[in-house]
Amino acid sequence: MASTVEDNTEYINKQPNKKRYKKLWKRATNIPETLKSEVYGISTHSEWLELQELHKAFGSNQSLVGTCVHWRHGKAKGCVESADHRDILHRLMHPSSSQSRLGKKRKFGESDEIPNIPSWATLTNPHACEHVCVIELHCGYESLQQLSSLEVSFRDHLVELSTRHKRHVFSTKVRWFQDDQQPACMTRAVMYRARPKPSKDKAAQRQTVKDKGDLYSALYLWKLKPSELARENYPTQKSDSLTSYSDMARSVDMSKFVDKKPSDIDFECAKKFIQTFSFPVEENEMQLNTQYVASKTWGEKHNRVFAVDCEMVRTKVGLELARITLIEVEEYSAERDIVYKLVFDEIVKPVNRVIDYLTMYSGMTKDIIDNATVTLEQVQAALVATIQCDDILIGHSLENDLRAMRFVHRTVVDTAILFLPSSGRFKYSLRALAARLLRLQIQKSSSHCSLEDAATALKLASRRAIVGPSFQMWDATPINRVHTVASSGHTTVCIGPSEWIQQHITSQRNSIHALGCESIKESNHKAVCSWIAGPSRRARLVWASFDLHDPNDWTRLKDITVELVANMSSATVLTFMIQGGYRKASDLSNVRKARKNPKTTIPWTEEDEATWRNMMDLSQVGTCFWVGTSNNQN
């Protein structure tokens, strides 16, 4: 009797759950013939997790439903754009919520932005997708008829498999590129998306800068932080030498160095000063056994703004200072902008024998260096007498200049860091920043001018400080969505020819499992099935690229498809993308461009034009197949 009461209690407690399960199951499986919205079925991640738990308790032997692609409104289109399939794919590849697999919340950046579903498509149960497999099929055929015949055969093969294993197949014709002058590879069309243009931050208001004091305050907000100084390997005074250096600096009479150029300072006085106040730097400094000095506070604070640029030559011990140009902001107003004065511009005699004057970059020659009389010690003495700790020093990749000057200064604004692209993979050159942001052409000659470079860095930093973050270089590098998935902590596998792997997958450091497979005949193609339909660990994303050159390759592809479709889980979506003749079309387009040049002696004939047009037509339109779990449970 007691057992019966316990069973009834358990039954009563399960009733609300079972009712909820039936409701969710009905939403997930009853797909109408005409779909009017971009998402149908289970549309939130929390509800999908709830359905999974309830299905374990009440689903008996029924297979769990999955994700499918359908025509919206039940109307098929003749041909759709590659960007539409890219958006569907990126929607599925995107982590399904702000919850990672470890259950921790993560903040998404602009590259994690979820795209909209195209107007002609509907995704059913999009949050059911946990694994995505993309297989690119690059066909080397030169006949549109032959390629179309093989596509029809492959579609029939997929339909037959899907009927047998209760899968859903959706296919469309795809236009891979629009331009009729240069073809685009479907990898570029689908794997990448354009980086959004930076929006103006309404909260970041333009700084009110009326005079030189306001300019100093605006620039001070953009000085490098200690962590940034360490990351960029700026020379740093050892902590154990800071106290003794400060104590000694207070006892020095700086009047003999103030307002003097290096060439006006007595060499013996400068040498004695450097011997007294030089100190070692941190161990990460590249050039050891060198005498460094640091800026110090003495007398009245002026809060001035300087800009510096140096030219170097190569000696037997490394790069050494050959020219230094220091300028100072003398006046600022909205009408006149920045007015600066030249503090000093000196040619410096290297300590060691020169082995390369680096004339192409520095403008230095043997005659110029041989006539130099200013020493590094004189330059250091002038720097200490001129630049105080709180003065702002501006430059481009300033750590290199400070190393050459053997000078430690911590209040710096570095335009190479100030305009660092969001990817962080490279730094813009000063010439590129000037051209894009200031509409100013610098370094027109083969060598650099240190005065021109210092003035340009000053203008760039000042404009950024006044205008704010909106004054920046727009990074036009497209976002690779495969890298995005991998960087979010999901297992990502890419399989394809080594050239394809190097160009799209390993071009930058990432955590992607990359496997070379030059031909579909190689055994490495089996990794696709292992990572998607294998019995053990399965990847969040598998992206494969195969070249198909003959019917035997298609036979091998069908064998792969049989294993994938038969063993894929309900949480998996497959997509096959076909493009024909891209490489031939690309090669012909390059030849066409060269031969249409008026200077060439080899003509581009009408027959060549017809061949090129045929290959463009062949590579422009392909086919895309989507395979998911059928939600028809009848």
C-alpha positions as CSV (number, residue, x, y, z in Angstrom):
1,M,0.0,0.0,0.0
2,A,2.8,2.4,0.9
3,S,4.5,1.6,-2.4
4,T,1.3,2.5,-4.3
5,V,1.2,5.9,-2.5
6,E,4.8,6.7,-3.4
7,D,4.1,5.8,-7.1
8,N,1.1,8.0,-7.2
9,T,3.0,10.9,-5.6
10,E,5.8,10.5,-8.2
11,Y,3.2,10.3,-11.0
12,I,1.5,13.5,-9.8
13,N,4.8,15.3,-9.6
14,K,5.6,14.3,-13.1
15,Q,2.4,15.5,-14.6
16,P,3.3,19.2,-15.0
17,N,6.7,18.3,-16.6
18,K,5.1,15.9,-19.0
19,K,2.5,18.5,-20.1
20,R,5.4,21.0,-20.6
21,Y,7.3,18.3,-22.6
22,K,4.3,17.7,-24.9
23,K,4.0,21.5,-25.5
24,L,7.6,21.9,-26.4
25,W,7.7,18.7,-28.5
26,K,4.7,19.9,-30.5
27,R,6.4,23.3,-31.1
28,A,9.6,21.5,-32.3
29,T,8.0,19.0,-34.6
30,N,4.8,20.3,-36.0
31,I,6.3,22.3,-38.9
32,P,3.6,23.9,-41.1
33,E,4.0,23.9,-44.9
34,T,4.3,27.7,-45.0
35,L,6.7,29.4,-42.7
36,K,6.4,33.2,-42.2
37,S,9.2,34.0,-39.8
38,E,13.0,33.6,-39.8
39,V,13.0,31.2,-36.8
40,Y,10.4,28.5,-36.0
41,G,10.1,25.9,-33.4
42,I,12.3,26.1,-30.3
43,S,13.7,29.6,-30.5
44,T,15.5,30.1,-27.2
45,H,18.5,28.2,-25.8
46,S,16.9,27.8,-22.4
47,E,13.8,26.2,-23.8
48,W,16.0,23.8,-25.9
49,L,18.0,22.7,-22.8
50,E,14.6,22.2,-21.0
51,L,13.3,20.1,-23.9
52,Q,16.5,17.9,-23.8
53,E,16.1,17.2,-20.1
54,L,12.4,16.4,-20.5
55,H,13.1,14.2,-23.6
56,K,15.4,12.0,-21.5
57,A,12.5,11.3,-19.1
58,F,9.5,11.1,-21.4
59,G,10.9,10.6,-25.0
60,S,11.2,6.8,-24.9
61,N,12.9,5.7,-28.1
62,Q,12.0,8.7,-30.2
63,S,15.0,10.5,-31.7
64,L,15.4,14.1,-30.7
65,V,14.5,16.7,-33.3
66,G,17.2,19.0,-34.9
67,T,17.8,22.0,-37.0
68,C,16.6,22.4,-40.6
69,V,16.6,25.1,-43.3
70,H,13.3,25.7,-45.1
71,W,12.0,28.1,-47.8
72,R,10.1,30.9,-46.1
73,H,6.5,31.2,-47.3
74,G,7.0,27.9,-49.1
75,K,8.4,29.8,-52.2
76,A,11.7,28.6,-53.8
77,K,14.0,31.2,-55.4
78,G,15.9,30.4,-58.6
79,C,19.3,31.6,-57.2
80,V,20.3,33.2,-54.0
81,E,23.4,35.2,-52.9
82,S,26.4,33.6,-51.2
83,A,26.1,36.2,-48.4
84,D,22.7,34.6,-47.5
85,H,24.2,31.2,-47.0
86,R,27.1,32.8,-45.1
87,D,24.6,34.4,-42.7
88,I,22.8,31.1,-42.1
89,L,26.1,29.3,-41.5
90,H,27.4,32.0,-39.2
91,R,24.1,31.9,-37.3
92,L,24.5,28.2,-36.7
93,M,28.3,28.4,-35.9
94,H,27.7,31.1,-33.4
95,P,27.6,29.9,-29.7
96,S,23.9,29.4,-29.0
97,S,23.8,31.7,-26.0
98,S,25.9,33.8,-23.7
99,Q,26.6,30.6,-21.8
100,S,29.8,28.8,-22.9
101,R,30.2,25.1,-22.7
102,L,31.7,25.6,-19.3
103,G,28.6,27.4,-18.1
104,K,30.5,30.7,-17.7
105,K,29.2,33.9,-19.1
106,R,31.4,35.5,-21.8
107,K,31.2,38.9,-23.3
108,F,30.9,38.9,-27.1
109,G,32.7,41.5,-29.2
110,E,31.7,42.9,-32.6
111,S,33.1,39.8,-34.3
112,D,30.5,37.6,-32.4
113,E,27.6,39.5,-33.7
114,I,24.7,37.2,-34.7
115,P,23.6,37.9,-38.3
116,N,20.0,38.0,-39.4
117,I,18.5,35.1,-41.4
118,P,17.9,36.0,-45.1
119,S,14.4,36.9,-46.1
120,W,13.8,33.7,-48.1
121,A,14.8,31.2,-45.4
122,T,13.5,29.9,-42.1
123,L,15.5,28.1,-39.5
124,T,13.6,25.6,-37.4
125,N,15.0,24.9,-34.0
126,P,18.2,26.8,-34.5
127,H,19.4,26.2,-30.9
128,A,19.3,22.5,-31.5
129,C,22.5,22.8,-33.6
130,E,25.7,21.9,-31.7
131,H,27.8,20.6,-34.5
132,V,28.3,22.1,-38.0
133,C,30.1,20.5,-40.9
134,V,31.0,22.5,-44.0
135,I,32.4,20.7,-47.0
136,E,33.6,22.8,-49.9
137,L,33.8,21.0,-53.3
138,H,36.0,22.7,-55.8
139,C,35.4,21.2,-59.2
140,G,38.0,21.4,-61.9
141,Y,35.5,20.7,-64.8
142,E,35.4,23.1,-67.7
143,S,32.0,22.1,-69.0
144,L,28.8,23.6,-67.4
145,Q,26.8,20.6,-68.6
146,Q,29.1,18.1,-67.1
147,L,29.1,19.9,-63.7
148,S,25.3,20.3,-63.7
149,S,24.9,16.5,-64.4
150,L,27.2,15.7,-61.5
151,E,25.3,18.1,-59.2
152,V,22.0,16.4,-60.1
153,S,23.5,13.0,-59.4
154,F,24.8,14.2,-56.0
155,R,21.5,15.7,-55.1
156,D,19.7,12.5,-55.9
157,H,22.2,10.7,-53.8
158,L,21.6,13.0,-50.8
159,V,17.8,12.7,-51.1
160,E,18.0,8.9,-51.2
161,L,20.2,8.9,-48.1
162,S,17.9,11.4,-46.3
163,T,14.8,9.3,-46.9
164,R,16.5,6.3,-45.6
165,H,17.9,7.9,-42.4
166,K,15.1,10.5,-41.7
167,R,17.1,13.5,-42.7
168,H,15.9,16.8,-44.3
169,V,17.7,18.1,-47.4
170,F,17.4,21.6,-48.6
171,S,19.2,22.9,-51.8
172,T,19.6,26.1,-53.7
173,K,21.6,27.6,-56.6
174,V,24.1,30.1,-55.3
175,R,25.7,33.1,-56.9
176,W,29.3,33.1,-55.4
177,F,30.3,36.6,-56.7
178,Q,28.9,39.6,-58.4
179,D,31.9,41.2,-60.2
180,D,32.2,40.1,-63.8
181,Q,35.9,41.1,-64.0
182,Q,37.5,39.0,-61.3
183,P,36.0,35.7,-59.8
184,A,35.8,35.1,-56.0
185,C,36.4,31.8,-54.3
186,M,33.5,30.5,-52.3
187,T,35.8,30.2,-49.3
188,R,36.1,34.0,-49.3
189,A,32.4,34.4,-49.9
190,V,31.3,32.2,-47.0
191,M,34.0,31.9,-44.4
192,Y,34.5,35.7,-44.1
193,R,32.3,38.7,-43.4
194,A,33.1,42.4,-43.6
195,R,34.2,44.1,-40.4
196,P,31.6,46.6,-39.3
197,K,32.6,50.2,-39.5
198,P,33.2,51.6,-36.0
199,S,30.2,53.6,-34.7
200,K,30.7,56.9,-33.1
201,D,30.6,56.8,-29.4
202,K,28.1,59.3,-28.3
203,A,29.3,59.2,-24.7
204,A,32.9,60.1,-25.8
205,Q,32.6,63.8,-26.4
206,R,35.1,66.0,-28.2
207,Q,37.6,67.5,-25.8
208,T,37.4,71.3,-25.4
209,V,41.0,72.4,-26.1
210,K,41.5,76.1,-26.2
211,D,45.2,76.5,-25.3
212,K,48.4,74.7,-24.7
213,G,47.4,73.7,-21.2
214,D,44.2,72.1,-22.4
215,L,46.2,70.2,-25.0
216,Y,48.5,68.8,-22.4
217,S,45.5,67.6,-20.3
218,A,43.8,66.0,-23.3
219,L,47.1,64.2,-24.3
220,Y,47.8,63.0,-20.8
221,L,44.6,60.9,-20.9
222,W,46.2,58.8,-23.7
223,K,49.6,58.2,-22.2
224,L,50.7,54.6,-22.1
225,K,49.9,52.6,-19.0
226,P,52.7,50.7,-17.1
227,S,51.4,47.4,-18.5
228,E,51.6,48.8,-22.0
229,L,55.1,50.1,-21.5
230,A,56.1,46.6,-20.3
231,R,54.4,44.9,-23.2
232,E,56.1,47.1,-25.8
233,N,59.5,46.6,-24.1
234,Y,60.1,50.2,-23.2
235,P,63.4,50.7,-21.3
236,T,62.7,50.6,-17.6
237,Q,64.9,51.7,-14.7
238,K,65.5,48.9,-12.2
239,S,63.5,49.5,-9.0
240,D,66.6,49.2,-6.7
241,S,68.2,52.2,-8.5
242,L,65.3,54.6,-8.3
243,T,65.9,56.0,-4.8
244,S,69.6,56.6,-5.3
245,Y,69.0,58.2,-8.6
246,S,66.4,60.6,-7.2
247,D,68.7,61.6,-4.3
248,M,71.6,62.3,-6.6
249,A,69.5,64.3,-9.0
250,R,68.5,66.8,-6.3
251,S,72.1,67.8,-5.8
252,V,73.0,68.5,-9.4
253,D,73.2,72.1,-10.7
254,M,71.3,71.8,-14.0
255,S,71.9,75.4,-15.0
256,K,75.0,74.5,-17.1
257,F,72.7,72.3,-19.3
258,V,69.4,74.1,-19.4
259,D,68.3,75.7,-22.7
260,K,71.3,74.3,-24.5
261,K,71.6,72.1,-27.6
262,P,73.7,69.0,-27.3
263,S,76.4,70.7,-29.5
264,D,76.5,73.6,-27.0
265,I,77.2,71.4,-24.0
266,D,80.8,70.8,-23.0
267,F,81.7,67.1,-23.7
268,E,83.7,66.7,-20.5
269,C,80.8,68.0,-18.4
270,A,78.4,65.8,-20.2
271,K,80.6,62.8,-19.8
272,K,81.0,63.4,-16.0
273,F,77.3,63.9,-15.6
274,I,76.5,60.6,-17.4
275,Q,79.1,58.7,-15.4
276,T,77.6,59.9,-12.2
277,F,73.9,59.4,-13.0
278,S,73.8,56.5,-15.4
279,F,72.1,53.3,-14.2
280,P,71.2,49.8,-15.5
281,V,67.8,48.9,-17.0
282,E,65.6,45.9,-16.7
283,E,66.8,42.6,-18.1
284,N,64.3,42.7,-21.0
285,E,66.4,45.5,-22.6
286,M,68.0,44.1,-25.7
287,Q,71.3,46.0,-25.6
288,L,73.2,45.5,-22.4
289,N,76.2,47.3,-21.0
290,T,74.9,50.7,-22.0
291,Q,74.7,53.9,-19.9
292,Y,71.0,55.0,-19.4
293,V,69.7,58.2,-17.9
294,A,66.2,59.1,-16.9
295,S,64.0,62.2,-17.0
296,K,63.6,63.8,-13.6
297,T,61.7,66.6,-11.9
298,W,63.7,69.7,-11.1
299,G,62.7,73.3,-10.6
300,E,59.2,74.4,-11.5
301,K,56.9,72.0,-13.4
302,H,56.0,73.2,-16.8
303,N,53.8,70.3,-18.2
304,R,55.1,70.7,-21.7
305,V,54.5,68.6,-24.8
306,F,57.4,67.3,-26.9
307,A,57.7,65.1,-29.9
308,V,60.9,63.2,-31.0
309,D,62.2,61.1,-33.8
310,C,65.6,59.4,-34.3
311,E,67.5,58.0,-37.1
312,M,69.8,55.1,-36.5
313,V,72.8,53.3,-38.2
314,R,73.9,49.8,-37.7
315,T,77.3,49.2,-35.9
316,K,79.0,46.1,-34.8
317,V,77.0,46.1,-31.5
318,G,73.6,46.9,-33.1
319,L,71.6,50.0,-33.8
320,E,73.1,53.3,-32.6
321,L,71.8,56.9,-32.6
322,A,72.8,58.9,-35.7
323,R,70.3,61.8,-35.7
324,I,67.9,63.2,-33.1
325,T,65.2,65.8,-33.6
326,L,63.2,67.2,-30.7
327,I,60.3,69.6,-31.1
328,E,58.1,71.3,-28.5
329,V,54.5,72.6,-28.7
330,E,54.9,76.4,-28.4
331,E,51.3,77.4,-28.9
332,Y,47.8,76.0,-29.6
333,S,44.6,77.6,-30.7
334,A,41.6,76.4,-32.7
335,E,42.4,78.9,-35.4
336,R,46.1,78.3,-35.8
337,D,46.1,74.7,-34.6
338,I,49.5,73.5,-33.3
339,V,52.5,75.8,-33.5
340,Y,55.8,74.0,-32.5
341,K,59.4,75.1,-32.3
342,L,62.5,73.1,-33.0
343,V,64.4,72.4,-29.7
344,F,67.4,70.8,-31.4
345,D,68.2,68.7,-34.5
346,E,71.6,67.1,-34.2
347,I,73.8,64.6,-36.1
348,V,75.3,62.2,-33.5
349,K,78.6,60.3,-33.8
350,P,78.1,56.6,-33.1
351,V,80.3,55.1,-30.4
352,N,81.2,52.0,-32.4
353,R,82.3,51.4,-36.0
354,V,79.5,51.7,-38.5
355,I,78.9,48.6,-40.7
356,D,75.6,49.8,-42.4
357,Y,74.5,53.4,-42.7
358,L,70.9,52.3,-43.6
359,T,70.7,55.2,-46.0
360,M,67.5,54.0,-47.5
361,Y,65.7,54.6,-44.1
362,S,67.9,57.0,-42.2
363,G,69.3,59.2,-44.9
364,M,72.7,58.9,-43.2
365,T,75.9,58.6,-45.3
366,K,79.5,58.1,-44.5
367,D,80.3,61.8,-45.1
368,I,77.5,63.0,-42.8
369,I,78.6,60.7,-40.0
370,D,82.3,61.4,-40.4
371,N,81.6,65.1,-39.9
372,A,79.5,64.6,-36.7
373,T,81.0,65.9,-33.5
374,V,78.1,65.5,-31.0
375,T,78.3,62.5,-28.7
376,L,75.6,60.4,-27.1
377,E,76.6,61.8,-23.7
378,Q,75.9,65.3,-24.8
379,V,72.5,64.3,-26.2
380,Q,71.6,62.5,-22.9
381,A,72.6,65.6,-20.8
382,A,70.5,67.8,-23.0
383,L,67.5,65.5,-22.7
384,V,67.7,65.4,-18.9
385,A,67.9,69.2,-18.8
386,T,65.0,69.7,-21.2
387,I,62.4,66.9,-20.5
388,Q,61.0,66.5,-17.0
389,C,59.1,63.5,-15.7
390,D,55.6,65.0,-16.2
391,D,56.3,66.3,-19.7
392,I,54.6,64.4,-22.4
393,L,56.9,62.9,-25.1
394,I,55.3,61.8,-28.4
395,G,56.7,59.5,-31.0
396,H,55.9,56.6,-33.3
397,S,57.2,53.2,-31.9
398,L,58.9,55.4,-29.4
399,E,60.5,52.5,-27.5
400,N,63.1,52.2,-30.4
401,D,64.0,55.9,-30.1
402,L,64.3,55.8,-26.3
403,R,66.6,52.8,-26.6
404,A,68.8,54.7,-29.2
405,M,68.9,57.7,-26.9
406,R,69.6,55.5,-23.8
407,F,66.8,57.6,-22.1
408,V,64.1,56.4,-19.8
409,H,60.8,58.4,-19.8
410,R,57.4,57.1,-18.7
411,T,55.0,59.8,-19.7
412,V,54.7,58.9,-23.4
413,V,52.1,58.9,-26.1
414,D,53.0,56.4,-28.8
415,T,51.0,56.8,-32.1
416,A,51.8,53.2,-33.1
417,I,49.9,52.0,-30.0
418,L,47.3,54.8,-30.2
419,F,46.2,53.7,-33.6
420,L,46.7,50.0,-33.1
421,P,44.2,48.0,-35.2
422,S,41.6,45.9,-33.3
423,S,43.2,42.7,-34.5
424,G,46.5,43.7,-32.9
425,R,48.4,41.6,-35.4
426,F,50.4,44.6,-36.8
427,K,51.1,48.3,-36.4
428,Y,50.4,50.9,-38.9
429,S,53.3,52.8,-40.3
430,L,53.5,56.5,-39.7
431,R,53.3,57.1,-43.4
432,A,50.0,55.1,-43.7
433,L,48.5,57.0,-40.7
434,A,49.5,60.4,-42.1
435,A,48.0,59.5,-45.5
436,R,44.7,58.1,-44.2
437,L,44.0,60.4,-41.3
438,L,45.8,63.7,-42.1
439,R,45.6,63.5,-45.9
440,L,49.3,64.2,-45.7
441,Q,52.0,62.6,-47.9
442,I,55.3,62.1,-45.9
443,Q,58.5,60.3,-46.6
444,K,58.2,61.0,-50.3
445,S,62.0,60.5,-50.7
446,S,63.6,57.2,-50.2
447,S,64.8,58.1,-46.7
448,H,62.9,59.5,-43.6
449,C,63.2,63.0,-42.3
450,S,63.2,63.0,-38.5
451,L,61.8,66.5,-38.3
452,E,58.9,65.6,-40.6
453,D,58.2,62.4,-38.7
454,A,58.3,64.1,-35.3
455,A,55.8,66.8,-36.5
456,T,53.5,64.2,-38.0
457,A,53.4,62.1,-34.8
458,L,52.6,65.3,-32.8
459,K,49.7,66.2,-35.2
460,L,48.3,62.6,-35.1
461,A,48.4,62.4,-31.3
462,S,46.9,65.8,-30.8
463,R,44.0,65.2,-33.2
464,R,43.3,61.9,-31.4
465,A,43.3,63.6,-28.0
466,I,41.0,66.4,-29.2
467,V,38.6,64.5,-31.4
468,G,38.5,61.2,-29.4
469,P,38.3,57.5,-30.4
470,S,36.4,58.3,-33.6
471,F,39.7,59.6,-35.0
472,Q,41.2,56.2,-35.9
473,M,42.1,53.9,-38.7
474,W,39.2,51.7,-39.8
475,D,40.4,48.1,-39.9
476,A,39.1,46.7,-43.2
477,T,40.4,43.2,-42.7
478,P,37.4,40.8,-43.0
479,I,36.5,38.7,-40.0
480,N,37.3,35.0,-40.3
481,R,34.4,33.2,-38.7
482,V,36.3,30.0,-38.3
483,H,38.8,31.8,-36.1
484,T,35.9,33.4,-34.1
485,V,34.4,29.9,-33.3
486,A,37.9,28.6,-32.2
487,S,38.6,31.7,-30.1
488,S,35.4,31.2,-28.2
489,G,36.7,27.9,-26.9
490,H,34.9,25.5,-29.2
491,T,36.7,22.6,-30.9
492,T,37.3,23.6,-34.5
493,V,38.8,21.3,-37.2
494,C,39.8,22.3,-40.7
495,I,40.9,19.8,-43.4
496,G,42.1,20.7,-46.9
497,P,45.1,21.3,-49.2
498,S,48.1,22.8,-47.6
499,E,47.8,26.0,-49.6
500,W,44.2,26.5,-48.5
501,I,45.1,25.7,-44.9
502,Q,48.0,28.2,-44.9
503,Q,45.9,31.0,-46.6
504,H,42.7,30.8,-44.5
505,I,43.4,28.8,-41.3
506,T,47.0,29.1,-40.1
507,S,47.7,32.7,-41.4
508,Q,47.5,33.8,-37.8
509,R,47.9,32.0,-34.5
510,N,44.8,30.1,-33.3
511,S,43.7,26.9,-31.6
512,I,42.3,25.3,-34.8
513,H,43.1,21.6,-35.5
514,A,44.5,21.9,-39.1
515,L,45.0,18.8,-41.1
516,G,46.5,18.7,-44.6
517,C,44.6,16.7,-47.3
518,E,45.8,17.4,-50.8
519,S,43.3,15.1,-52.4
520,I,40.0,13.4,-51.4
521,K,41.8,10.1,-52.3
522,E,44.1,10.6,-49.3
523,S,43.2,8.9,-46.1
524,N,43.1,12.2,-44.2
525,H,39.6,12.8,-45.6
526,K,38.4,10.3,-43.0
527,A,38.9,12.9,-40.3
528,V,35.7,14.6,-41.4
529,C,33.6,11.6,-40.3
530,S,35.7,11.1,-37.2
531,W,35.1,14.6,-35.9
532,I,31.4,14.8,-36.9
533,A,30.0,11.3,-36.9
534,G,32.5,9.5,-34.8
535,P,31.6,7.6,-31.6
536,S,33.7,9.8,-29.3
537,R,34.6,13.5,-29.2
538,R,32.8,15.7,-31.8
539,A,33.9,19.1,-32.9
540,R,31.7,22.2,-32.8
541,L,32.8,23.1,-36.4
542,V,34.5,21.0,-39.1
543,W,35.4,22.8,-42.3
544,A,36.8,20.8,-45.2
545,S,37.9,21.7,-48.7
546,F,38.2,19.1,-51.4
547,D,39.2,19.3,-55.1
548,L,37.2,17.1,-57.4
549,H,38.8,16.4,-60.8
550,D,37.2,13.2,-62.1
551,P,34.2,10.9,-61.5
552,N,36.2,8.7,-59.1
553,D,36.5,11.7,-56.8
554,W,32.8,12.0,-56.7
555,T,32.5,8.3,-55.9
556,R,34.8,8.8,-52.9
557,L,32.7,11.9,-51.9
558,K,29.5,9.8,-51.9
559,D,31.2,7.2,-49.7
560,I,32.0,10.0,-47.2
561,T,28.4,11.3,-47.4
562,V,26.9,7.9,-46.7
563,E,28.9,7.7,-43.4
564,L,28.2,11.3,-42.4
565,V,24.4,11.1,-43.0
566,A,24.0,7.7,-41.5
567,N,25.9,8.5,-38.2
568,M,25.4,12.2,-37.7
569,S,23.5,13.2,-34.5
570,S,20.3,15.1,-34.3
571,A,22.4,18.1,-33.2
572,T,24.4,18.2,-36.4
573,V,23.9,20.2,-39.6
574,L,25.8,19.4,-42.8
575,T,26.3,21.8,-45.7
576,F,27.9,20.9,-49.1
577,M,29.0,23.9,-51.3
578,I,29.9,23.4,-54.9
579,Q,31.9,25.7,-57.2
580,G,33.2,24.8,-60.6
581,G,36.3,26.1,-62.5
582,Y,37.3,28.9,-60.1
583,R,41.1,28.4,-60.5
584,K,40.9,28.4,-64.3
585,A,38.6,31.5,-64.2
586,S,41.0,33.3,-61.8
587,D,44.1,32.5,-64.0
588,L,42.3,33.6,-67.2
589,S,41.2,36.8,-65.5
590,N,44.8,37.7,-64.6
591,V,46.0,37.0,-68.1
592,R,43.1,39.0,-69.5
593,K,44.0,42.0,-67.3
594,A,47.6,41.8,-68.4
595,R,46.9,41.5,-72.1
596,K,44.4,44.3,-72.1
597,N,47.2,46.6,-70.9
598,P,48.1,49.0,-73.8
599,K,51.8,48.3,-73.2
600,T,51.6,44.6,-73.9
601,T,52.5,43.1,-77.3
602,I,50.3,39.9,-76.9
603,P,46.7,40.6,-78.0
604,W,43.6,39.3,-76.2
605,T,41.5,37.8,-78.9
606,E,37.7,37.3,-79.2
607,E,38.3,33.6,-78.8
608,D,40.1,34.2,-75.5
609,E,37.3,36.4,-74.4
610,A,34.7,33.7,-75.1
611,T,36.7,31.1,-73.2
612,W,37.1,33.5,-70.3
613,R,33.4,34.3,-70.2
614,N,32.5,30.6,-70.2
615,M,34.8,30.0,-67.2
616,M,33.3,33.0,-65.4
617,D,29.8,31.7,-65.9
618,L,30.9,28.2,-64.7
619,S,32.5,29.5,-61.5
620,Q,30.0,32.2,-60.7
621,V,26.9,30.0,-60.0
622,G,27.1,26.9,-57.9
623,T,24.9,24.8,-55.6
624,C,24.6,24.6,-51.8
625,F,23.0,21.6,-50.0
626,W,21.9,21.7,-46.3
627,V,21.3,18.4,-44.5
628,G,19.7,18.4,-41.0
629,T,17.6,16.1,-38.9
630,S,14.0,15.7,-40.1
631,N,11.4,17.1,-37.7
632,N,8.7,15.0,-39.3
633,Q,8.1,12.4,-36.6
634,N,5.3,10.5,-38.4
